[in-house]
């Protein structure tokens, strides 16, 4: 049997890649086609701008010759002072590259003085170009004003006629949806008003980006077979299906507010002493305690090592793990000599501070935490909580109505839900003020039902180049090296630790050097990973197909770990969500390489970004993380053994039966040192990182307002897009000053000079936040995400001008992939997409350059 060489090579590559590329991927797609953003273009304005640019190019081509001819005419016009003045003024206009204000008769008089055929021809060409330039310039202001009213403003509002877009706008900004519904007539200002700025942003969000919010973006699951000769996936119809749920932060707030009432009820709820409570000195105790908070308008559960003074008999009564109901604790405390009038107040304080813990009502896997909370309240046999459960039922009905409602009708559903939530907070709150409200009470995911196909050889050709580059960038996480160093200091090389929680609690403060306030957080240069080491990554990239360079991967991010921004989509009731969960479960078994993959939950009961479906068989029962699973599904951290291998200098975990355990952090919030001990735990699950350099802004002191940084490539992979760093002051002064016509002309001239495309993404540079927070500002800054800009449209320039107020530098990048290299079609129309691909990268030899 004869096998051609190419087939053999492909088969060899497939065998080598087997097990290192997940057989599935997540496809995120903008729900509006790309041509939705193009509908905002002003065709006549663009034609005039092109005509002006062409005229200026023609004038420039003739400039030197015409300037010389005019210069030679001046000496012979001493007797005709008027004509001499016309020639001198015209020469000045020609030199400065602008049209002339001279009347036609004056130009003809000058033309008659030019006798050489070539010189006369050049002068005539310059005059025709100057006339075209002048006429186009005169028409530009009027055309911009007319097209703004007749084309741009109607097109902005027409987008709201698309049902799934209107649904997303209503959820993202009820104020915008209400404003659009109330609008009686179009504004007539030269610049966009607040409603129009919002619509510009939302249309861009739904057509040229993959923003994971509501139905601005859809999710699909795809098969992956990099060697298969198959057509690119597509969707036959725009069949979008949304799933709305309550923000888990609200459920966490209400559970916390009702905790004391439920514990005091006749339900005999057990209250358990915090398992991490331990004495330190002089009657002081410490324990890992949780606090449900609101951070940047989102729910979160913060964990900290809290200190308590529990002198005398209290320290003996509060034995870690001891359980009793409320009245039982009253008896225990009074028996220890605490006055009865103080015992009740003390129990409430212990419960609020986390010394005593209540059984979890729901966890990160609970699909409907509001229903679980209502059932819990009813079980407490307390009239007040029964009433709260009825109000919670009403809130649930509002949420169900919201999920089925279209754009305008969603507003009343949101209003009813927010009113019900506020009443519940007020009813349950015993504090001076209720908890902080959440940015979005309701969250929503959108699935594209009609997606069909497999990512095959036609699109996945650059995969080998991506693998090759990533292999050279695998490094040991500096924080992991610090963790190993701390372990050896405590247990010795080759040692074993049976108190993992206590060890990580002590090591956490020493994993990152915290600089003085205001100083930049400097991380140590990571050491290269040993060759052959494996690291799971989630590569987020776009595919450009059919361009001059062939099919390319355009990298957006590479996350260290499996399931990044994919696990959260497993929570909905959509069949593809269940399939994604099964696929992730199978992939984690590959990633674990013979060990048992164990889910590492962090704040999932309070954060929608952290919650997901059950993916692994067992879950780590970290102290303070609520879990409602059966005991056989929970891995007790007290049973873990942490060992150091002196041959490799790595740590490994085993359970009570000696089985190797591979912790898998499946949250979608990037771990950072402000997490404390949970950060140390996450580092234990992520010993390797993909090395990335910091991105430093140019110095304003250099005096250079524009800095170009070319695209970086590795084979068919675009590692970073081309970028122009332009100072905000320069943009405001040279692009964004004057009338709409003046701005469009100035911008058009400068982008031609700089080599910029007419349409690009603009993003502010957000410098690192004060290091005391240990969180980069780009995580919290609402303005950090790129915006779309079309430099031939005054409304987009107005958006760019607002962006320049946010930072010293604005980074401009061309669309990559561009309109001509988009590949995914929904109902025959091209859509912007992003692929999330799970990979197991094998570390190779380190090379220069990284992300």
N, C-alpha and C positions, 0 to 999 in steps of 0.2 A: 504494500500500500504506500503510495506517495503522499507526503505531507509537505506543502510548500513552506518555505522558511518563515514567512510572515505569520502564518497560522501557528507554527511552532513557537515563535517568539511571544505571540499573544497568549498562548496556553501556558507558557512558562511564567509570564507576568501574572496571569490569573492565579496560578498555583502559589506563587510567592506572596501574593496579596491576600490569599485566602485567610480569613479570620482577622485581618487587620482593618478591613473596611466593613462597616455595618451594612447589612443587606437592605437597609431602609434609610429614608431621609425625610426631613420635614421641609415642606415647601411653603414659604410665606409669600403671598402675592397681594399686591395692591388691588383693591376691589374696583377702582375706576381704571379704564384703559388709559394708556399713555396719551392718547389723543384728547383726553379730557383737559389736560393742561394746555395742549396746543389750541384748544377752542378759545383760550383767553388772548390769543395773539391778535394784533391789529394790522391787517394786511396792507391797507393803504399807507399807514404810518411807516411800516417796514419798507414799502416801496420808495417812499420819499427819502427815508434815511439811506437806503441803498443808492438812490439817485444822487444825493448830496455827496456820499462817499465816493461814488464814481467820478463825479465832477471834480472833487478835490484831488483825486488821483490824476486826472487828465491835466488839471491846472499845474500840479506839481511836476508832471512829466515835461511840461513846456516852460516851467518857471525860469530856468537859467537862460534859455535862448531868448525868451521874451524880455526878461530883465536886461539882458545885454543890448537888445535892439532899442529898447526905450532909453537906456543910458546913452547910447550913441546919438539919439535924437536931440537930447537936451541942449548941447552946445549950439546947435543951429536954430534955436528958437528964442534967442535973446530979444528979437524985435516983436515977438508975439507972446507977451507975458502971460496972457490967459491960457493959451494952448500949452505953453511951457509948464504952467502950474498944473494943468491936467495931466501932462506926461509924467511929471515928478510924482504926483499923487498916485497915479496908476502904477508907476514903478514900485512905489512903497507898498501898494496893495498886492502886487504880484509877488514881491519879496516875502511878504508876511503870509502868503498862501490864502488870501481871502478874496472874495469877489469885489467888484468895483461899484461905487455909487455913481459913476459918470453916466450921463444920459447917452442914448444910442448915437445921437449926432456927434457928440464929442469923441466917442470911440471911432466913428467912421472918419472923422477928421484926422485922428492919429493914424488910422490904417492907411490913409492916402499918402502919408509920409514914408511908409515902408515900401521900398522898391524891390528888394530881393524876393524871389518867388518862395524860397523856403522860409525866410523870415516872416513874410506876409502870411503864409500858410499856418505857421506856428501861432502867430498872433490871432488869426481868425479862429483857430481851434481853441485857444485860451479864452477868447471872448464868448464862444458858444458854450464852453463849459461853465464859465462864470455866469452867463445868463441862466443856464439850467440850474446852477447852484442857487442863484438868487430867487428864481421862481419857486423852486422846491422849498427853500427856506421860508418864503412868504406863506406857502400853503401848509407848512408843517403844523403851526400852532392851531390853525382852524381844523385840520384833519385830526389831530390828536384829540381835541375837544369833542368833535363829532363822533369819532369812533369810540371814545371812552363812554359816551352816552348810548350809542346805538349798538355797539358790539360788546365791549368789555363788561359793562354793568349788567346787561341782560344775561350774558353768559355766566357770570358769577351766580346769579340767582337760579338759572336753569339747572345747575348742578343739584339743587335741592329737590328737583323733580325725580331724581333717581332714588327709589325707596330706601335701599340699604345705605346710601350716603346720608340721606335725611335722618335715618335712624341713628347713625353714628354721631351726627352733629347734635341731635337732641340730647344724647347722653353726655357727650364731651362738654357741651356748653348750652344748657337750657336758655341762658340769656341770649345767646346768638340766635337760637331757633325762635324764641319769642320775638326778638327784634325783627327778624325776617318776616314773621307772620303779621306783625303790626304795620310793616312798612306800606305806605299808601302810594308814594311816588319816589322815583329815583332821585338821589341827590345830584347836584350839578357842580360840585366842587372839582377842582383840578386834581385833587389828591383823594385817596380812599378814606372813607370814614371808618369808624370802629367795626361796624358790621362787615364792611368789605374787606378789611384787613383779616378779620376772622375767617371769612369765606376763602380768601386767598390761601391762608395757611392750611385750612382743612382740605381744600381741593388738592393742594400739593401733597398733603399727608396721605391722601387716598389714591394718588395717581403716579407719583414719582418717588415714593418712599414705601417702606414696608413697616409702618408704625403699628405695633401690636396693641391696638385699642379698638374695641368694638368692631364694627364692620368697615372701618377704614382699611382693614387688612383681613385676608382670609388665610386659613391654615389647611394644608392637605398632607397626607402621607403618601410617599412614593416608594416603589421598589428601586433598588440600586443593583445594577449588573454592568460594571464598567466595560465588560468585554462584549456585551450583546449588541448586535447590529439592529437597533430598533429606532423607530421614529421618536422625536422628542415628545414628552408628555404634553397634554393639552386638556382643555375643558370644553365640552361641546356647547355648554350653556352657562349663563351667569346664575347658577343655582346656589345662592348663598343662604346658609342657615345659621342663625344666631342663637346663643344660649346665654341668658342673663341670670346672674346670681347676686346675692347680697354680698357686699364687701365683708370679708371675714373679720375685719377689724371691728365692725359694729357688734357682731356676735360676741367677740372677746370682751368688748367694753361692757355689754349688758350682763354677761356671765360674771364678770368681776364685780359689777355694781350690786348684783343680787346674791353674791356669795355668802355674805354674813346673814342675810335674811333666810336663805335656804338652810344654812347650818343651824340656825336657831329654831327652825321649824320642827314639827313633830316627826320628821322623817328619819330621825336618828342617823343623820349623815355622819360618817366617820371623819374625824380630823386627825391627820397624821403628822407627827413631828418630822420636820425636814430631815431627810436621810443624810444630808451633808453637814448638819449642825455638829460642831466640835469645839471644845474649849481651846483657848490660846493662852491667856494669862489673866490673873487678877479679876476673875469672875467674868471675863470677856469671852464671847463665843463668836464664831464666824459661820456663815452658811451661804451657799449659792442660792440666790433668791431672784425671782422673776417679777417684772413689772410690765404690764401691758400699756404701751404708750402710743402716741401718734407722732410720727416723724415725717416731716415734709408732706403732711396731709394723708399719710398712709399708716395703716395699722402695723404694729411691730411689738414683739415681746423681748424686752431687754433683760439680760441676766447679768448679775453683778455679785461680787463677794461682799456680803453685808456683814457688819459688826453689830453685836448686841451685848448689853450688860445683863447677865442673868446670874446675879450673885446668889449666895446662900443655897436654899433648897431647890430653887427653880432649875438649876443646872442638873439636878438629879431627877427631878420630875420629868423634864423634857428629854427623855431618852430617844435618840434618833430611831425612827421607824415605829414608835409607839403610837397606837391609834385608840381613839375614844370619841364618843359623840359630845355635843356641847355641854350637857349637864354633867356628863362623866368627867370632863375636864374641870368643870367648876368644883366638883367634889375633890378631885386630885389637888387642885391648887389650894383650896381651903384646908385640906388635910396637911398641906405643906406649910401652913401658917399664913397664907395670904388672906386678908379680910375678904369676906364674901362680897361686899360692895365693890371691891377692886378686882375680884377674880373675873367677873363677867366682862368688864372693860378690858382687862388684860388679854383675855382670849380673843376678843375682837381685834386688838392691836396685833397680837401674834399672827392672826389670820391675814390681816392686811399687809403685814411686813414680810410674810413668807416663812415665819418660824413654824407655823402650822399650815398644812396644805390640805385642800379639799380634793375629793375624787374628780377626775376630769369629766366634763360633760360631753365634750367633743374633741376631736384632734385634727391633725392635718389631712387625714384621709376621709373625714366626714363630708359627704357630698352636700348635705343640707344642715349646716350648723344651727340655723334658726329653728328648724323643726326639732332637732335634738334638745335645744334649750327650752322650747315650749313644753316638750314632754317632761323634761326634768323639773320645771316649775310646777307642773300639775302634780307630779309625784310627791311634792313637798308638803301637801295638805296645809296650805297657807292661803287664806283668802286673797291677800295682797298679790301673791305670786300667781294665783289663778286668774286674777284680773289682768296682770301683766301678760300672761299667756294668751288671753283673748286679744289683747292689743297686738301681740306678736303675730297672731293669726291674721289680723287685719293687714299688718305690714306685709306678710307673705302673699296675701291676695293682691296687694298693690304691685308687688314684684312680679307675680304671675301675669297680671294685666299688662305690665310694662313689656314683658318679653313678647307678648302677642301684638302689641300696639305698633302703629306706624308713627313716623316722625312727629307730627303735631300732637297726636293723642298721647305720646309718651310724656309730654310735659306735665299733664295733670297727674299721671301715674307717679312721676318722680316727686311732684309736690306732695301728694298724699303719703308717699313712703317717707319722705323727709319729715313731714309733720308727725307721723306715727313714731318715727325713731326719736325725735326730740321729746315727745311725750313720755316715751319709755325711759329715756335718760333722766328726765326730771322726776318721774315717779320713783325710780330706784336710787337716785343719787342721794347720799347722806352728806355730801360735801357742800361747801359754799357754792360751788359751781359744777356743772356737769362736765364730763370729759370733752376734749376738743373734737369738733366735728371732722369728718373725713372728707377729703377732696371729692371722692366719688363714692356715693352710697351703694351704687350698683356697678357691677363689672359685667363685661360681656365679651364672649369669644365668638368668632365667626368661622364657619367651616365652608369650604367649597366642595359641594357634594359631587360635582360632575368631573372632577379631575381623574384622568386615566392615563396610564403609561408607566414606563420605567426609565430611569436615568441610565442610558446606555452609552456605548462607545462614542456616539456622535457628539455627546455633550461632555463626557467624562474623560476625554483625551488628556487634559492637563493634570489629571490626578497623580500620575507618576512624578511630575515636577513638584507638585505640592508636597507629596510624601518625602521626596528627596530634600527639599528645603527644610521642612519641619524636623527631619531627622538630625539636622545639624544644629538645631536650636534648643534641644532638650537640655535643661539644666536642673540642678538640685535647688529647690526653693531655699533661699537664705534662712527663712524662719524655721524650715525643717532642720537645717544644719544646727541652728541654735537649740532646737528641741532635743536633738541627739546629744549635743554637748551637755545640756542640762541633765539628761538621763544618765550619761556616763558619770557625771559629777555626783549623782545621787546613788547610783546602783553599780557603777563600775562597768568597764568594757566586758561585754558578754553577759551582763547582769539581767535579772528578771524583776519586774515590778508587778505586784498583785494589787496595788492600790492606784489604779489608773486615774480615777477622778481626782484624788488628792495630789498626785504627781502633776497632772495637767494644770490644776488650780495654782500650784506653786510656780510652775514654769511659765505660765501665760504672760506675766508682766515683763519677762526678760527676753521675749522672742524678737522684739523690735526696739531699737534704741530710740527713745522719744527725745527729740531735740528741744531746745528752749522755744518758748512761744514766739511765733513769727518766723522761725527758721524752717527751711525746707526739709521734709523728711527724706533722708538719703538712705536707700537700701544698699546693702553690700552687693558687690558684683557676684552673681551666682556662679558656682562651680559647674563645669560641664558634667552631665550625667555619664555614668560608665556606658561604654558602647554596648548595645544590645538591650539596655534597659527599656522598658515599655511605659508609655504614658498615654492614657486616654485623653483625647481632645475632642471638642466639638468645633468644627470649622464652619464659620458663617461666611459665605461668599456668594457673589453674583456670577452669572455666566454670560459672557459676551460671545455671540455666535455670528460667524460670517463676516467678521471685520477683516481689515488688511492683514492682521497678525494671526488669522485663523481663530479657532475657538480658544477662549482664555477664561481662567478663573480670576475674578477680581475680588481680593480679600477685603472683608469688612472687619471681622474679629476672629481670633482663635482663642477659645476658652480652655483652660486646663480643667479637665474632668469630663465626665459623660453626662449627657442629658441636659446641657445648658440651654435654657429657654425652650426646652421641649417638654420636660416633665410637667410643667404647669398646665400644658394643654391636655393632659390625660384626665383632668378632673371632670370634664363635661360628660353629658350623656350621649354624645354623638358616637356612632359605631367606629369612626376613625380614631377617636380618642381611646377607646378600648383596645383597638389594634395597635396604637402607638405604645400603650402601656405594656402590652405583651412583647412588642418588639424591643422595647427598652429593657424589659426583664431578661430576655434572651441575650441581649448585648452585654448587660452587666455580668452575666455568667462568663462571657468571653473575656471581659476586662479583668475580672477577678483572677483569671488564670489558675483555676483549681481551688482557690479559697472560696468561702461563702460570701457573696455580696450582701452587705447589711446596710440598710438605709440609715442615714444620719440626719434626723429631723432637726430643724432650727426654726422656731417661731412660726411653724406652719398653721397653728390654730388661729393666729391673729393676722397672718399676711397671705394674701392671694398669690403673691409671687412664690411663696414657699410651699403652699399646699399642692398635693398631687394625689393621684390614685395609688393604691398599694401596688408596688412594683417588685419588691423583694419579699421573700418569705418571712424573714425576721427583720426587726427594726430595733435600733439601739435605744434602750430606755434611759436616756440621759436624764439626770435629775432636773426637774423643772419643766421637762417637755411632756405635755399631756399626751397620753396614749390610752385608747379605749380598747385595744386589741386584747385577745386572750393571752394569758401568761406564756403559752408556748410560742407565741409570735414575738415576744419581747426579749431582747438580749440584755440581761442585767449587767451593767458595767462592772459591778463588784465581782463578777465571775471571770473577767478578762485578765489575761496575762500578757504583759508587754515585755518583749525581749529584744535585746540588742545582739546583732550578729557582728562580731569584730572583723570578720572577713570582708563584709560588704559595707559596714558602718551604717546599716539601716535597721529600723525598728520593725517588728512584726507583732501582730495580735493573734492570740488564740483564745477560744472559749473554754468553758469548764471541761469539755471533753477533749481538748487538745486540737480542735479543728481550727485551721487557719481562717481568719476573718478579714475581709476586705471592706472597710468602711467606704460608703458611697454617699457623698454630699450631693443631693439632687435638688437643692434649692436653686433659686434664680436670682439671689442677691449675692453680689460678690463679697466673700468674707473679708473683713478688715480688722485691724488690731483693736478697734473700739469694742469689739465683741467680747474681749476678755478671754475667759477660759474656753468659750465656744470657738474662738479663733484658733486656739491651740488644738482643739479637737479637729477642726477642719484641716489644719496643717498636717495632722497625723494621717488624714485621708488623702492628702495631696502632696507627696514628697517631691514631685517633679513639676516644673513649670516650663512654658515656652518662653525663652528669653526675649525680652523686648527692651529697646532703649527708650529713655525718656525723650519727649519731644520738646525741644527748647525753642521759645520764640526768639526771633531776631531782636537785637538791641535797638531801641529807639535812639539811643545816643549815637548810633552809627551815622545817622543822617540820611540813610537810604530808606525810602518809604516802601519800596517794592523788592521782594526777595522771591526768586523762583526756585522751586525745588522739583527736579524732574521725577517722573515716575520711576519706581524701583521694580525690577522684574527678575524672575528666575524662570527661565524657559517660557512656558505658556501661562505663567502665573504672575499677575500684577500684585506685587506685595503691598505697594502703596501708590495711590494715584498721584499724578502731577498736581502741584499746589503752588499757588501764588499767595505769598503772605504780603498783605497790603495794610499799611497803617490806617486806622480809622480816620485820623485827621486828614490824611491824603485823600481818602475817598470822599469825605465831606467837602473838602476844598476843591478838588479837581473833577469829581463826578457829579456830586449831589448838591450843587448850588445853582439857584436860578429857577426859571420856569421849567415846565415839563419838557418843552422843546430844547431848551438850553442844556438840561441834564442829559437828555437822550443823545444829543450831538456830542457833548463833551465825553460821555461814556463810550460812545461808538468809536470816537477817534482814539481814545486811550487803549481800549481793549484790542484794537487793530495794532497799535504800536507794541503792546505787550504780548500779543499772540494768544490772547484769551478767547475762548469760544463766546458766542453771544448768549448762550444759556449755560448756567453753572450752578453748583451748590455753594452756598456761603455759610461759613461757620465761624463763630467767635472763638478765639483762643482763651480758654479758662485756665489761669494759672492755679497751681496747687493751693488749696486752702491752708490756713495756718496749721502747722503740723500738730498742734495740741489736739485737734480733732481727729487726726489720723485718717481723714477721709478726703479724697480729692474733690475739689469743688465741682468738677464736671459730673459728679454723681448726683449732686443736689441742685445744680443751677438749671432752672427751667429753660434758659435761653441757649443751652449748650448744643442743641441738636441743629443740624444744618437746615437751611431753608433753600428753596428753589428760587432762582432769580433769572428773569428774562430781561436783558438789558435794552430791549426795544419796546418796553412797556413801562409807562411812568408809575403804575401802581407797584410793580415789582421793585423799582428803584426806591419808592417810598418805604417798602419793607426793608430793603438793604440799609437805608438811612437810619431806621430805628435800630437795626442791628449794630451799627457803628457806635451807638451810645453805650453799648454793653461791655466793650473791651477795647484795649489799645490796638489789637490786631484782628483782622478778619482774614480767614483762609478761604481762598476760592479754588474749587476743583471742578474739572469738566465732568459731565455725565459719563460714567464708565461702568457698565455698558451704556452706549448711546442709543438714541431712537432706532438706528439702523441695525443694531446688534441684539435687540431684545428677541427672545425665542419663544416665550410662553404665550399661548393664545387662549383667550376665553371668548367663546362665541365668535371666533375669527378675528378678534382684535388683540393687539399686543399689550401685555401687562408687565410691569416691573416686578421682579421676583428676587427672593433670596433663598439659598439652599442652606439647610443645617445638616451637616454630614458628620456622623460619629466615626472616629478613626482611632486606631491603636497605633501610635507612632513608635517605631523602634529607633532608639537613639543611635546616631552614627558619629562620625568624626566632626568636631566643631569647625565651622568655617566663619569667615568674617561676614558681618552683616546680619541683621535680624529684624524682626518686626519692630 
